[in-house]
């Protein structure tokens, strides 16, 4: 899971189908939550530094969704 800035939520980024199946079946599963620094590094590796930094800056400037807790 990735932690996004400015209260943008915590999206599941990989294995969501396996987690959903495990929950449905009552099975144990492992999840790792990345902090903001780890999340930004992952974005930089997958999107490149310029794109990810721009995306991150826009998320920082966004408002929290009313349904986020």
C-alpha positions as CSV (number, residue, x, y, z in Angstrom):
1,X,0.0,0.0,0.0
2,X,1.2,3.5,-0.7
3,X,0.8,6.6,1.5
4,X,-0.1,9.7,-0.5
5,X,0.3,13.3,0.6
6,X,-2.4,15.7,1.7
7,X,-4.8,13.1,2.8
8,X,-5.3,11.7,-0.7
9,X,-6.0,8.2,0.7
10,X,-4.0,5.0,0.8
11,X,-4.5,3.0,-2.4
12,X,-3.7,-0.6,-2.8
13,X,-1.1,-0.7,-5.6
14,X,-0.4,-4.3,-6.1
15,X,-2.1,-7.6,-5.3
16,X,-5.5,-6.2,-4.6
17,X,-7.1,-9.2,-6.3
18,X,-5.2,-11.6,-4.0
19,X,-6.1,-9.6,-0.9
20,X,-9.7,-9.5,-1.9
21,X,-9.7,-13.3,-2.4
22,X,-8.0,-13.8,1.0
23,X,-10.6,-11.6,2.7
24,X,-13.4,-13.4,1.0
25,X,-12.0,-16.8,1.9
26,X,-11.1,-15.8,5.5
27,X,-7.4,-16.5,4.8
28,X,-4.4,-14.6,6.2
29,X,-2.4,-12.3,3.9
30,X,0.5,-9.9,4.2
31,X,0.3,-6.2,3.3
32,X,3.1,-3.7,3.5
33,X,2.3,0.0,3.9
34,X,4.9,2.4,2.4
35,X,5.5,5.7,4.0
36,X,5.5,8.9,1.9
37,X,9.2,8.7,1.2
38,X,9.0,5.1,0.0
39,X,5.9,5.9,-2.1
40,X,7.6,8.9,-3.8
41,X,10.7,6.7,-4.5
42,X,8.4,4.0,-6.0
43,X,6.8,6.7,-8.2
44,X,10.2,8.0,-9.3
45,X,11.3,4.5,-10.3
46,X,8.1,3.8,-12.3
47,X,7.3,7.3,-13.7
48,X,10.7,9.0,-13.8
49,X,11.7,11.9,-11.5
50,X,10.2,14.8,-13.4
51,X,6.8,13.2,-13.9
52,X,6.5,11.8,-10.4
53,X,7.7,15.0,-8.7
54,X,5.1,17.0,-10.7
55,X,2.4,14.5,-9.8
56,X,3.4,14.5,-6.2
57,X,3.3,18.3,-6.1
58,X,-0.2,18.4,-7.5
59,X,-1.3,15.8,-4.9
60,X,0.2,18.0,-2.1
61,X,-1.8,20.9,-3.4
62,X,-5.1,18.9,-3.6
63,X,-7.8,19.0,-1.0
64,X,-8.7,16.0,1.1
65,X,-11.8,14.2,-0.1
66,X,-14.7,14.4,2.4
67,X,-15.0,10.6,2.5
68,X,-11.3,10.2,3.5
69,X,-10.8,9.6,7.2
